[in-house]
Amino acid sequence: MPGPGGKPILGIETEYALLLTHEAGGAIPAPRELVQALLLKLSERHETASAACPKMGIFMESGGLVHGEAGNLDTGAELLEMCTPECSTAREVVAQQRRQEHRVRELLAETRETILPGSHVARASLLKCSIDSAGNTFSTHENYLVHDRLSLVRRA
């Protein structure tokens, strides 16, 4: 759908669960620690800018946002949310999302090593689905910037 100037502007925001499993029964850090460590790794490896919002996030050089998203308040679950930059085609949105996911997956092993140094039995995973084993839900949101002609008519 066209935005101002006739060009479409669209994007998606996707919430991911970050799972850290430790087969030896050792202490597992809180999901928030994993999110913070991952954001730090992304900032060390890529051009980023801090997001001026309470969600502890960073903007990537593409214009996409990666930040922590509070999950279920009862369990304290923390989600990772990745937002694509503004795009003009659906194909571009998918390419941007895949690029973000690839960067995060690349750094998960290093992030795990930062949190649990010397542990070869811990595994960090990025989960993209709608519900986790604890019953916490997360999703994808589509965003469109459109010119709303009806609102102009209603104002008159």
N, C-alpha and C positions, 0 to 999 in steps of 0.2 A: 504494500500500500504506500502511496506516495506521502512523503513528509513535506515540510516547507521546501519550496524550490523544485518540487516535482520528483525528487529522488527518494526512494524508499530508505528508511533507516530502521534496522531491526537488530536484535541480539537475543541471547539467552543467558540465563543464570542457572547454574546447575549446582546442587548441593551433593557433596560426596561424604561418605563416612570413611574415616581413616581408622584402620584396625591394626593394632600392634599385638601380636600373639607371641607368647614366650613359652616354649614347650617345656622348659625346665621348672616351671612353677615359680619363677622369680617375680620380683615386683615389676609391675607394668605401669609406666607413667600415665598420668591422666591424658585424655585425648587433647586437651587444650595445650599441653606441653608439646605434643607431636605437631600440632598446627603451628605453634610459635617457632619450633625448630625448623619446620619445613619452610615457613616464610623467610626465616633468616638465611637458609640455604639458597632459596630463590634469589634473594637480594645480593648474596655473595657472587652468584654465577651470572646474573642477568642485570641489565639496566632496569632499575625500578625507582619508584617514588612512593613515599609514604602516603597513604590515604588519610585525609583529615576527617576521620569518622571514628566512632567508638568501637568499631568491629575489628580492630587490629589488622589492617589490610595493607596491601601494596598494589600499585598500578604497575603493570608490565610495560615494556617499551611499545608494545602493540596497542596500548590503551585499555587492555583488559584488566579487570580487577580480580585479585585473589585475596580472600579474607576468611577469618574465622566466623562461623555463624553459630549462635547458641542453639543447641538442640533441645532435647527434653529437659526441662528444668528440674524434674524429680531425680534424674540420673546424672545430671551434669554433663551429658554427652555433648561433645563439640563436633561440629561439622565443618568441612572446608567448602566454601562456596567460590566457584570460579565464574566470572561474568565475561562474556566476550566483549570486545570493543564494538562500537557502532559499525554495522556492516550494511552494504547495499544489496546483497543477494543472500539467499538461503545457503548456497554453496559456500560463500565466504564465511558465514556463521559456523558451519560445520567444520571448515578448515581451521578456523581460529580455535574452536573448542578442542579439536584433536591436537593442535599444537600445544595448548595449555596442558592438556592431560599428559601428553608425552613428556613435557618438561617436569611435571610433578612426579611422574613415575620414575624418571631418570634419577631423581634426587631422593627417593624414598629410602633406598638402602643406606645412603650417606646419612640421612636424617636419623635412621634407626641407630646407626653406629654412634652418632653424637649423643643420643639419649641413653643408650645402653652400650657403653664402650666395651669392646672385647667380647660381646655376646654374639655367638655364631648361631644361636638357636632361635633368636627372635626374628619375626618376619613382619614387615609393614606392608599393608595392602590398601589400595584406593578402591572403594566400593561405590559403584554407580547403580543404584536401584532405588526402590521407593520405600522400603521398610527394612530395618535391621532385626537381628535376633532378639533385641530387648523391646521391640515394638515401637521404636522411634521411627517417625516418617520423615522423608525428605524428598525433594522433587526438582523438577526443572520448570522455569518460568520463561515464557516467551515475552519479548518486549517489542512494541511497534510504535514508531512516531508517525502519526497521521495528522493530516490537516482535517479538522472537524468543521465542516461547513454548517452543520446544524446548529452548533453553538453560536455561530454568528447570526443565524436567523432568529434564534431564541432571544438574543440580546436586543434585537431591534424593536 
